[in-house]
Amino acid sequence: MVHLEVVTMTDRYEVIVVGGGAAGLSAALVLGRSRRRALVVDAGAPRNAPAAHMQGYLSRDGMPPAEFLAAGRAEIAAYGVELVEDRVVDVARDGEDFAVELAGGRTVRAGRLIVATGLKDELPAVPGVAGRFGRDVLHCPFCHGWEVRDRPFGVLARNPMSVHQALMVSGWSKDVTLFLHTVAEEELSDDDLRRLAAAGVKVVPGEVARLVVEDDRLTGVELADGTVHERSVVFVSPRPLPRTGLLERLGAELRETPFGAYPVVDETGRTTVPGVWAAGNAVGFAEQVVHAASGGYRAAAAIVGDLIMTSLDTAARD
Ligand SMILES: Cc1cc2nc3c(=O)[nH]c(=O)nc-3n(C[C@H](O)[C@H](O)[C@H](O)COP(=O)(O)OP(=O)(O)OC[C@H]3O[C@@H](n4cnc5c(N)ncnc54)[C@H](O)[C@@H]3O)c2cc1C
């Protein structure tokens, strides 16, 4: 028997999920299991793509990120949720619906949206940082600390808050050097200095010129004066750039934080725009994979309740 694969490409869905990372796929799974007609649009660039392994997700600890997402895609497909690899470039109200424009030229519509577009990490412009990110240039001790424990750590300061990162990573290695880079020594408070001393963190002033990489391994941090400090791991603080463009187009209220502007949401991820929810790193920079998946679940469950009550109210009125 010849099996023909049928690809459905109709235009109207009950829910469109923008972004198919942990948050978006988790939402899609709940929507599919709730018998909702849903579409995921995913541009295919999850935040943790530079890392070989995903840590700290119970039962999936150490799984490659791509494998995790492939499993999620297979699970949502089993419940009839469609996924299209494309990028949403615009979104607008269209009567009761939202019209969602894809880069590929298609326009799709839905009465509810989940924005799960994640965020972008803007790395410090120090030579060597971008090429090693997710390998031996790291941002998060919870994601990578265990794997590099007890090695000589450097911390590349971005601002005085980098002191906090240096103190945190001292929980994974007792050999930590904080490179002040663009931060002046006077910017450190007495509390900072006291805690750094108590943690045994060495503080090195001076601009960092580059990371030294030999045989595909980070080996040191070179200062502008040519001094090289041997280090095999460097922690950095990328500047989170939330992807709020689509939410702003819809008029969602944002809240400023020291880590960027994020949508105002309730405990289910409902934004201030009726019919629009957000989840994962789209609502906060500190959301790890397990939080993102949980946020997607909560948003989808709230939408399912909203759809059921709305249709019952309509039926009761008619
Ligand atoms: C190097 C690194 C390592 C990490 N390691 C870990 C770890 O070990 N454990 C852990 O718990 N967390 C880790 N994290 C954090 C983790 O990446 C995030 O918690 C997680 O990716 C958040 O999931 P999300 O679904 O919100 O966003 P993402 O996973 O970033 O997914 C968002 C998706 O939306 C898509 N998208 C964006 N805009 C559009 C658009 N306009 N149209 C369509 N699609 C769009 C993107 O392409 C992407 O596929 C790591 C982060 C980094 C940077």
The ligand as a Tripos MOL2 file, in Angstrom:
@<TRIPOS>MOLECULE
LIG
   53    58     1     0     0
SMALL
NO_CHARGES

@<TRIPOS>ATOM
      1 C1         24.5500   28.5700   25.8530 C.3       1 LIG1
      2 C2         23.3120   28.3230   26.6510 C.ar      1 LIG1
      3 C3         23.1570   27.1540   27.3510 C.ar      1 LIG1
      4 C4         22.0160   26.9150   28.0940 C.ar      1 LIG1
      5 N1         21.9260   25.7570   28.8040 N.ar      1 LIG1
      6 C5         20.8200   25.5090   29.5220 C.ar      1 LIG1
      7 C6         20.7270   24.3060   30.2950 C.ar      1 LIG1
      8 O1         21.6490   23.4850   30.3160 O.2       1 LIG1
      9 N2         19.5920   24.0970   31.0080 N.ar      1 LIG1
     10 C7         18.5600   25.0040   31.0140 C.ar      1 LIG1
     11 O2         17.5560   24.7440   31.6630 O.2       1 LIG1
     12 N3         18.6310   26.1620   30.3030 N.ar      1 LIG1
     13 C8         19.7300   26.4210   29.5540 C.ar      1 LIG1
     14 N4         19.8150   27.5890   28.8270 N.ar      1 LIG1
     15 C9         18.6400   28.4860   28.8020 C.3       1 LIG1
     16 C10        17.6540   27.9890   27.7140 C.3       1 LIG1
     17 O3         18.2520   28.2130   26.4640 O.3       1 LIG1
     18 C11        16.3220   28.7130   27.8130 C.3       1 LIG1
     19 O4         15.7930   28.5100   29.1130 O.3       1 LIG1
     20 C12        15.2870   28.1600   26.8190 C.3       1 LIG1
     21 O5         15.8280   28.1310   25.5130 O.3       1 LIG1
     22 C13        14.0230   29.0090   26.8430 C.3       1 LIG1
     23 O6         13.0770   28.4030   25.9970 O.3       1 LIG1
     24 P1         12.0890   29.3060   25.1200 P.3       1 LIG1
     25 O7         11.1530   28.3440   24.4740 O.co2     1 LIG1
     26 O8         11.5320   30.4120   25.9070 O.co2     1 LIG1
     27 O9         13.0130   30.0080   24.0150 O.3       1 LIG1
     28 P2         13.9540   29.3470   22.8620 P.3       1 LIG1
     29 O10        14.4040   27.9890   23.2460 O.co2     1 LIG1
     30 O11        14.9630   30.3700   22.5620 O.co2     1 LIG1
     31 O12        12.9370   29.1850   21.6520 O.3       1 LIG1
     32 C14        12.3920   30.3030   20.9860 C.3       1 LIG1
     33 C15        12.1050   29.8750   19.5600 C.3       1 LIG1
     34 O13        11.3320   30.8980   18.9440 O.3       1 LIG1
     35 C16        11.8400   31.1150   17.6400 C.3       1 LIG1
     36 N5         11.4600   32.4670   17.2070 N.ar      1 LIG1
     37 C17        11.9300   33.6620   17.6430 C.ar      1 LIG1
     38 N6         11.3040   34.6650   16.9900 N.ar      1 LIG1
     39 C18        10.4370   34.0880   16.1320 C.ar      1 LIG1
     40 C19         9.5110   34.5940   15.1720 C.ar      1 LIG1
     41 N7          9.3300   35.9240   14.9780 N.pl3     1 LIG1
     42 N8          8.7820   33.7160   14.4350 N.ar      1 LIG1
     43 C20         8.9360   32.3660   14.6290 C.ar      1 LIG1
     44 N9          9.7900   31.8300   15.5330 N.ar      1 LIG1
     45 C21        10.5270   32.6930   16.2610 C.ar      1 LIG1
     46 C22        13.3470   30.9360   17.7950 C.3       1 LIG1
     47 O14        13.9690   30.7200   16.5490 O.3       1 LIG1
     48 C23        13.3850   29.7200   18.7350 C.3       1 LIG1
     49 O15        13.3510   28.5130   17.9950 O.3       1 LIG1
     50 C24        20.9580   27.8740   28.1040 C.ar      1 LIG1
     51 C25        21.1150   29.0680   27.4010 C.ar      1 LIG1
     52 C26        22.2750   29.3000   26.6860 C.ar      1 LIG1
     53 C27        22.4270   30.6050   25.9560 C.3       1 LIG1
@<TRIPOS>BOND
     1     1     2 1
     2     2     3 ar
     3     2    52 ar
     4     3     4 ar
     5     4     5 ar
     6     4    50 ar
     7     5     6 ar
     8     6     7 ar
     9     6    13 1
    10     7     8 2
    11     7     9 ar
    12     9    10 ar
    13    10    11 2
    14    10    12 ar
    15    12    13 ar
    16    13    14 ar
    17    14    15 1
    18    14    50 ar
    19    15    16 1
    20    16    17 1
    21    16    18 1
    22    18    19 1
    23    18    20 1
    24    20    21 1
    25    20    22 1
    26    22    23 1
    27    23    24 1
    28    24    25 2
    29    24    26 1
    30    24    27 1
    31    27    28 1
    32    28    29 2
    33    28    30 1
    34    28    31 1
    35    31    32 1
    36    32    33 1
    37    33    34 1
    38    33    48 1
    39    34    35 1
    40    35    36 1
    41    35    46 1
    42    36    37 ar
    43    36    45 ar
    44    37    38 ar
    45    38    39 ar
    46    39    40 ar
    47    39    45 ar
    48    40    41 1
    49    40    42 ar
    50    42    43 ar
    51    43    44 ar
    52    44    45 ar
    53    46    47 1
    54    46    48 1
    55    48    49 1
    56    50    51 ar
    57    51    52 ar
    58    52    53 1
@<TRIPOS>SUBSTRUCTURE
     1 LIG1         1 GROUP 0 **** ****
